[in-house]
Amino acid sequence: MSEISRKNKPELLAPAGSMESIYSAVRCGADAVYVGGGRFSARANAVNFTDEELEKAVDYCHLHGVKVYRAMNTLVFAEEMRDFLAAARLSADIGVDGLIVQDIGAARLLRESLPDMRLNASTQMTIHTPEGARLAKEMGFSRVVAARELSMAELEKMAETGIEIEAFIHGALCMSVSGQCYMSAMIGSRSADRGMCAQACRLPFSAVSGEERCDLSLKDLCGIPHIKRLSEIGIASLKIEGRMKRAEYVAAAVTACRAALDGKEPDLDTLRAVFSRSGFTDGYLTGKTGAEMFGYRRKEDVVSAEAVLPVLRESYRKETKAAEADFAVYIKQGEPSRLEMTCGGITVTAEGAVPETAKNRPADKEYVSRQLDKLGDTVYFLGNIRAEIGEGLMLPASAINAVRREVCEKMNAARISAAKPVQRYAECETKYAAKRRYPEKIRVRISCAEQLSGVPDYTEYVIMPIGICTEITAENRYIAELPRFVSDEEKLKKQLEDIKARGFERLLCTNLAHIKIGRDLGFKLHGGFGLNIANPFAAETARLLGLEDVTASFECKLGQISCINGGIPVGVIVYGHLPVMLTRNCPVKQAVGNCKKCTGRLIDRTGRSFAVRCKAGYSEVFNSDLLMMTDRMDEISADFAVLYFTDESAAEVRRAADCCRGGRKIADSGFTRGLYYRGVE
């Protein structure tokens, strides 16, 4: 592999779930690490760091010239926001270089309370297009962690926006687009957006009747062979996934990536041996998706790690040299010896013993140099030495060693202090209050034009896929639903210009790109569940971005929804088979071979059936159980209710809407109350 120029060389970002992983990442060549604290991390099941461990990790990394980003990339409920901001402030106090954030309300409050703190937009924000990246920049983010489902061509377009783009280079691939997976929450109340994903997708799911398959399990990504190309297109940071994996895995991944960045041949065999799921895939990066991307952890994958673990542990056992140190030694008659150490523009001084009169050979530069070169347990390697030594003087080796150790400790402290970002602090308002209101207004989301005839006149708004808008006459109450994953942003803009010319004025936005595009084109904007609005601060942020109203995350409990005010109307989905996964790689097509053989469903190990519906460029997996809250309307505190229809007939649409209006049940069995009572972890 040819060496990548210094100008194009991106940051190599490694995961760390423990201090051992910190040592592994730093000593094997990472430029930066990302870690989680005790709370608010999207990998809550990782070991993560206590406050004291986090400070130790930051100091160690900064001593080696390595940056530390803290992942605080979960949704935050209103009652947690004060603790969230306190944790962020502690991170600033100990010198964390940046925070990785998902919740748009939390991000805005961080911008207010820590105006100098670097904010990186988590991949949980589902940013996958240039316009999404531009809005993130407008919101104060320094970097976007791009969705893992993107090709190199798509990443290049995002990199052209001027905001830093961080791209995953190695590690596990979720089946669902990050930030849009609700399967673990719906099945077991363990929310992926709260860092508690139970990895239900790794369990058996089959698109083929009678066969036990893992049709929601992808192989791990390995984009290391594409590092040169990713560097050329302007990717700022190459991210290794794996905060829950062992330190040996971190060593293997960092070593392979560092070799590729330095123009050497990476050791992918060791990397594959330490962890893989039936091998690796680069399908998203190359745009070649399909069955070859799917795989699961086999017995032979587990066994293969045993041979490489001891070698990998040895690779990070010893301290590495991170900085050249120059010394100036002053040994004068009757005065304490003095040692100056200069490193990276920093100079520190320590005093030692008073020299003695030499009985045999006096001290000289060569003698002193031998003692100063004993830097084996430090991060320094010896540079230049300047020595001013009086005639006939001698200083014992033990005295030189002692002053060397002292000056190195002072340099450590000075380097750590110099690497600590300067922060300003400000107070911000985190008060909130529950607001009691009854959702008298009803909105209906339909999936096809045939359902429109069943929509009653009393419906406030009708939400419909943008494709339907070309088939019908526009009305003020119609809201065009945009694709949840946008493969061609320019094509979407053209579609929006066309429907605007036809009289459509309203858009449902489910990611940041929708907001930016809709705002630029002059549409009235409504926020969908994909924005993951879970607190009043996020609702207020949505209002400031130009939205007229929002639909609350259906991972909230009813009491938490009652607190989502933010000066903007808030809605609740009260009926429907909810989308629990948004995927760019159709799990059914890869299993059956082509769309003509589509079964339209996945069966889990308990026999439950999850419908799969394909859209333009993506697929959605729907919950097996029907959400029904129409008979509990008096318990819901929100401004409007949303009925989410998929394959119902027009008559069923009308009946469900009437039941909602009357506060009645739609079904007597086979339904769920979702997460509105049990909540999520």
N, C-alpha and C positions, 0 to 999 in steps of 0.2 A: 504494500500500500504506500502511495506517495504521501509525504508529510504535508500536513495542513498548515497554511501560513498563519503566522501569529495574528494577523489582522482578522482572519476568519475563524480562528480557533474558539469554539464555544466553551462555556463553563461546563465542567463535568460534575453533576449533582448526584450525590449518593444518599441512600436511605440509612437511617440509624435508629434502631429501636432499643439500644442499650449502649453502655460505655464501651463494651467490647467491639460493637459495630462501629462506634466512633473511631477507635484506634484502627480498626480494619480499613475503614474508608480513607482516613487521613494518610495512613502509612502506605497505602497502595496507590495513592495519587489523585484523590478527589480534590476538586477545587472548592466544593461547597457540600454541605450535608443538610438534610431536612429531618426534623425530629418532631415528636409529639410530647405534650405535657400531660399532666394528670387528667385534664378534661379538654373538651372541645376539639378533639383530634378525630379525623375520619378513619383512623385505625385505632379505635379505643381498645381493641383486643391485643394490641402490641404491648410489650412491656412498658414502654414510654418512660418518661423521666419525671422524678420529683423535682421540686424547685431547686434543691441543692444540687442534684445531679445535672440539671440543666445548666446551672452556672458553671459547674466543673467542665461540662462538655464545651460550652462557649469559650471558656478560657483556653482549654486545650486546643481547640480549632483555631482560635485567633493567634495563638502562639505559633502555629504552623502556617499562618496566612490563609486559612480556610474559612469561608463564610458559613453562617448558620442561619437557616430559615426555620421558623416554628410553624407547624401546621395547626391552624385553628380554624379548620375548614369544615365545620359542621353547621347545621341549622341551629339557631339559638332561640329558645323560647323567652318570652318577655321576662319571666321571673329569674332568668339566668344572666341577663345582659350585664348587670352590675358586676357579677363575678367574672364574666368574660372580659370586660374592660380592665378589671383588676389584674387578671392573668396577663393581659397584653401589656399593661404598664410594668409589671414585674419583668416581663421579657425585655422591655426597653431598658429597665434598670440594669440588668445583667449583661446587656450588650448584644442581644439577638439582632441580626442584620436585617431581618424582614419577616413578615407574617404572611402566611398563605390562608386566604379567606374565601368562604363561599357565600355566606349570608349577606345580602345587599344592605340590610339595615345595620348589621354589625360593621360592615366596611365603611359606611358613612360616619358612624360614631367614632370609629378609629381615626378616620381622616380628621375629625374635629378635635379629638382628645390627644392624638399623637400625630401632629401634622407633618413631622419629618420622617415618620416610620415608613419604610418601603412596604407596599402591599402588593402581593402577587395574587392574581385571580385564580382560584383553584380550578382544577379540571371539573370539579363538582358543579361549576357554574355553566357547564355545557356550552362554552364558547367555541365555535367551530367555523366561523366565517370572518372575513375582514370587517364587516360592519359591527359585529359583536365585539371584536377587538378594539375598534375605534370608540365604541361606547364605554368599554372598560377603561380606556385611557382617559376619557372625559370624566369618569367617576373617580379618578385619582389613583388607579392601579399603575404600577410600573411595569408589570409583566403579566402575560396571560399564559397559563398552563393549558395548552391546546388539548382538545378532545383526542383520545387515542385512536379514533376511527378515521383519521385523516390521511390522505395520500401526501406524498412529498410535494406534488404540484399545488395542493390545497394549502399546505403549510407555507409554501413560498408566497402565496397571495396574502396570507395573514402577516408574514414577516415584512411585507412591503408597506404595512400601515404605519410603521414607525414605533410601535410599542414592542418591547422585548417579547419573544415567543419562546416558551419552554416546551420541548417535545419529549415524549417518552421514547427512550432508546432501547430499554430492555425491561422485562418483567411480565407479571401476570396481566392478562387482558380480561376485563369484565365482559360478559355477553352484552349487557346493556350499556348504553351511553351513560357515563358518570353523571350523577345528579338527577337522572331520570329513571332510576330503578327503585321500585317500591315492593318488589316481591318478598324480600326478607321481612319487611315491616308487616305486610299483609298476612303472611303465613305465620310468623312467630313474634311480631311486635319488635323485631330487632331492625332498626332503621339504618340503611346504608348512608343516608344523609346525616345520621347522628353518630356514625363511626362504629355501628354495632352489627354490620352485615354478617349474616350467618352463612353466606355463600350457598344459598339454596340452589343456585344454578349449577354447582358442581355435583349435585345429586342426580340420579337417573331421571331424565325426561326424554320421552320418545315421541317422534313424529310418525313412527311406523307401528301400527297396531300389532301387539303380540311380541314385540322385540324390546329387550332392555337395552337402552342406549343412553348416551350422555349428550343430547342434542342442544344443550345450552352451555357446554363447556368448551372454551377455546384453548388452544395451545398458548404458551407464553410468547410474547413478542421478543424478537431479536432483530433489531435494526442496526447492529454494529457494522455489518458490511456496507451500510449506507451513510456512515458517519461523514465521509468526505463530502458527499452530495448535500447532506443536511447542513454542513458547515458553509458550503458555497452559497446556499440560498438564504443564509442569514439567521439561522436558528441561534438564539442567544445562549440557551442552556439545554444540555442533554440529560434527561432525567432517568435514573434507574429506579424502578418500582421495587418495593420490598421491605418496608419497615417492620413487617412481622417475620421476616426471614432471618436466619442465623448469620453470624458475623462472617463465616466462611463463604457464604453466598455473596455477601457484599464484597469480599476480597476478590472473588473470581470475576464478578461483574465489573468492578472498578478497574482491575488489572487489564481485562480485555478491552474495555473502552479506552483506557489510557494508551494502550499499545496502538490502537487504531488512530487515535488523535495524533500520536507521535510518528505516524507513518510506518509502524511496525505491524507484523502479522499477529492478530489477536488469537488467543487460545480459546476457541469456541468449544473444543472437546471437553476441557475441564469445566467450563461454564455449563455445558449441557449435562455433564455428570453430576454436578452439585445440585441442580434442580431443573427439571423440565416436565412438561406434560406431553408425552409422546413426541418430543422434539420441539422445535421452534417454528414460528411463522413471521413473515414480514408482509402478509397479505394486505393489510390496510395501507402501509407505506407505499407499496407498489401498485395498489388498486386492483389486485388480483384476489378478490374474496371468493370464498366457496368452501367446499367440504374439506380441503386440505388445511384449513385454518383450525379445524376442530380436533380436540384431543383431551385426554384426561390422565391423571397420575396413575401409572401402572406400577406393579411390584418391581419390575426391572429398573424403573426410574428411581425408585427409592434405594434399591440395593447399590446402584452405580455410585452413589455419593460416598459410600464407605471408604473407597480407595483414595479419594482425593482430599478428604477433610484434613488429615494430618499435614499434608503438604501446604494446604491453604492456610492453616493455622500458623505454620512456620513463617509464612510470607509477611505477616504483620506482627510477629512476636517482638521484634526489636524496634527501638525508636528510629525514626528517619531524620535525615538532615534537611532542614528547611531554610537555613539562612547562613550566609557567610559572615564571619565575625573578624574584625580587625582589632588588634590590641596595641596599646602603648604602655610600656612598663617604665616606671621611674624608681630607681634604687639609689638613694643618696645617703651619704654619711650622716648619721644622727637623726634622720627623719623616717617616719613610717613609710614603708614601701607603698607605692600607689599603682593601681592598674586601671587603665581606661579601656572600655570596650565599645566599639562602634559597629552598629548593624542597621542597615536600612535607614540611614540618616539619624538614628538615635544613638546618643552617647551616654554611658553611665560610668561611674567611678566608684572604686572601693579601696579602702586603705588596709594594709596588712602590717606585718611585723617590721620592726626596725632592723636593718641589716647588721650583720656581724662582720668583724674583720676576718678575712679568709685565712685559715690555717694552712690549707693546701691550695687547691685550684680555686681561683675566684669565679664568681658568677659571670657569665657572658651571655650574649644573645642566643647562642645555640642551646645552652643549658636551660635558659628560661623558656625557649620555644618548645622544648621537649615536654615541659610540664603544662604549658598552655594548650598543647595539642591533645591533651587527655580530655576530650569533649564527648566521649562515647555515650554518656547517659543524657546528653542534651540534644537540642534540635540544631545546634550550631556546628559548622565546620570551619577550620582555621583558614583565615585569609592572610593579610599582611601583619607583620609584627615590627614595631618600632621600639627600640630599647635604649634607655639612657641609664647607664650603670656606672657608678663611681668606681675608681680604681681600688683593687684589693678588697672588695666587699663580697660577702656571701650571704645568700638567703636560702634557708633549708627548703627542700622540695615540698615538705609538708606545709610550709608557710605560703609558698606560691600556690599550691593546690587549694588551700583554704581561701585565699583571696580570689582565685579563679572561680571557685564555687559561689562565693558571695556576689561577684560581679555578674555572673550568669543569672543568678536569681533576680538581681536587680533588673537585668535586661529583660528577663521573662516578664516581670511586672510592667516594665515600661512598654514593651511590645503589646501586651494584652490591653493596657490602658489606651495606647494609641489607636488600636484597632476597634475600640468601642465607639459605635456611632453616636454622634451628639443628637440628643432628642430634646424637643420642647414638650411641655405638658399643659393641658388645658382641661377644665371640667366640662362635661356635657350632660345634658338632661336625660335621665333614664327612668323618669317616672311614667307610670302607665296606670290605667284603670279599666276595669271591665265595664262594658256598656251593654245594657239590656235592651234588645230590640227584637221584634218578630219579623222573620223573613217573608213578608207579604208578597213581594215581587218574585215572579217565577221566570227563569230563563231556560230555554230548551236548546240543547246541542243535538243536532241531527247529523247523520253520516251519509245520507243520500237524499236526492230530490224527492223520491217517492214518499218519504216520511213527512214532507212539508204539509201535505194536505191534512195531517192529523194534529198539527199544531194549533191550539185554540187561540182565539183573538185576544184573550186576556194576558197572553204571554208578553212580558216586557221586551225581551230580545230573543232572537233566534240565531244561534251560532251554527255556522255551516262551513264545511271545507271550501277553500277558495275555488276549487273546480266547479262547484255547484253554481257559483255566482255568474258563470257565463251561460247558464241554462234558464235563468229566471229573471223576472223584472225586479229591480232594486226597490227596497223599502227602507225607511229610516231605522226600523227595528232589526234589520239584518246585520249580523257581525260576521265578517269573513275570518275563518280560522286558518292561520298560516301553517305550513308544514313544520312539524316539530324538529325535523333535521333538514337543513337546507343544503342541497348538493350544488345548486347553481344560483348564486345570489343575484346575478344580473338577470337571469330568466325570471326570477321571482319579482324583481322590480318592474319588469315589463308587464307581468301579469297584474300587478297592483295598479299600474298606470291604466291598464285596460279596464279593470273593474271600476276604478274611480271615474273614468269617463262614462261608464254605464250607470253611475249614480250611487255606487256603494261608498259609504263614508266611514265605516267602522272596522277595526281589526282586533282580533284576539291575539295577544302576544304571549308566547310561551318561552321565549329566551331573549337575551339582550339585543340580538341582531334585529329582531322584529320591531323592538322599540325604536331603534335608530332609523331603520328604513321607513317605518310608518310615520314617524315624526317628520322626517325629511320630506315625505310626500304629502303631508298635510292631512293624514287620517286622524280620526278620533280613536283613542287606544284604550283597550281593556286588557287586564292581566289575567292570564290563565294559570292553571295549577302548576305548570312546568316552571314557573318562576320561584316556586317553593317559598311562598310568603308565609312565615310562621310567627311573626311578632309585629307589634305596632310600628316599630322603627323601620322594618322592611316595607310596610305599607306606606309609611310617610315617604320613604325613598322612592317608591314607585310613583307616588303623586308628584314628587319633584322632577321625576324623569318624564312626566307628561301623561301618565295614565289616569283615566277617569275613575276606575274602580279595579279591584283585584278579586280573584278567587283564592281563598285560603288553601294552604297545603292540606291534603286530606290525611296527613300524618299527625295533625293536631287533635288534641282532645277538645270537646265542646267548650270547656272552660277556658282553654287557651285561645280558641277562636274568638270568644267574647272579649278578649283583651286586644284583639287586632283592630285598632281604630285608625290612627294615623291620618285623620281628616279626609278619609276616602271611603266610599261604600265597599263592603266586604261581602263576598258570597261564599256559599257552602254547597258542595256537590252532595245531593241527597238521594240520588238514584243512579244506578248504572253498573255495568261491568267495567271496572276501572282499569286503565292501562297500567300494568305493573312493570313493563319493560319497553324500552325504546331501543331497537337494534338496527345496526346498519347491515348486518349479515343475516339473511333470513334463515332461521333454524330449521324450518321445514324444507325449504328448497334444497339445502345441502344434504338433507337426509334422504329425500325421495328422488333427487336427480334433476327435476325440472318442474316448472310451475304447472304443467298439465297434470301432474300426478299429485298436486297439492292436497294434503289432508285438512289443512286449515286449523290444525290444533296440535297441542302437545299434551301427552298424558304423563302425570308424575307417578311415583312409585305407590301412591295410595289409590290410584285410579281416577283422580280428579282431572278434568279436561280444561285446558287453557287455550282459548281461541287465539289464533294468530292471523293478523290482517296486514297485508302489504300496502304500502303507499308508494309514492314516487321517490325512490332512493332509500327507503327505510321500511322497517316492519314494527308492528306493535304486538306485544303479548298482553292479553287481557286476563284479569282475575277470574278464577273458576266460579266464584260465588258472587251473586248479585248484591250490590250495596242497596239497602233500603232504609231510609229514615223518614219517609213521607208520613208515617204515623207518629213521629216524635217531633213534629215541627215546633211544638210549644216549648221544647227543651233546647232549641237552637237559638242562639243569640247572634244574628247576622242581619244584613240588609237585603239579601236576596238568596234564593235557592236555585240550584242548577240541576236539571235533569239531563243525564249524559246517555244518549241513545246510541246504540251500535247497529244491531241487526233487527230491531223491533219493526213491526208493521206500523202503518199510519194509525190504525185503530188502537194498537197498543200504546203508541205515543199519546194519543188523546186520553186514553184511560189512565195512564200514569200521571199525566198532568192534572187531570181532574182529582185523582186521589191525593196528590200533593196539595192542591188547593183546599181540599176538604179535610186534610189531616188524617187520611185513611191509609190502611195497608194496601199495597199493590199485590203482594204475594203472602201466602200463609206459611210457606216453608222454603228452604233452599236459598235463604238470603243471609247476609251478614250486616252487622252494624259498623263494619269497618274498624277504624281505630278511634272513633269519636268518643268511646268510653274507656277502652283499655289503654290507649295511647301507645307510645313507643319508648324503648330504651335509648 
